[in-house]
Amino acid sequence: MLKEIRKTEGFSLAELMLAVMILSVVLTGALSVFINTTILTNSSANLTAALAECLSKIEEIRNTEYDDMLSTFNGTTFNLTTPSTGTGSIAVSQIGADVAADLLQIQVDVSWSNKNGRVGGSSLVSYSARR
């Protein structure tokens, strides 16, 4: 008797290799999205923390007597607590000679380095008038 050649069910080697190649392209794209999302989340968290410290410094300055603001805070620097690689500077200046020194501009600048090595920075400006 002749043995009957049975066709086996399953995938050929070429089909499996093609499926693995397609899967690797898809997973590489998904990994790239995950990595970039993590970087953006970190950058956003640093920006939020830095701006919160800027606001805190501005409130600290505004709670100071008006006549002491310029002499106490102008030109001072500080280190950020989060992100730990950040620094900040404060500039307090009088607005216009015609205002008779009744209006001060408060500018707080911060900069930091993210985990990916990029430098981030932001600045907030506020005004304070004599009460």
Buried (B, 14 or more C-beta within 10 A) or exposed (E): EEEEEEEEEEEEEEEEEEEEEEEEEEEEEEEEEEEEEEBEEBBEEBBEBBBEBBEEBBEEBBEBEBEEBBEBBBEBEBEBEBBEBBBBBBBBEBBEEEEEEEBBBBBBBBBBBBEEEEEBEBBBEBEBEEE
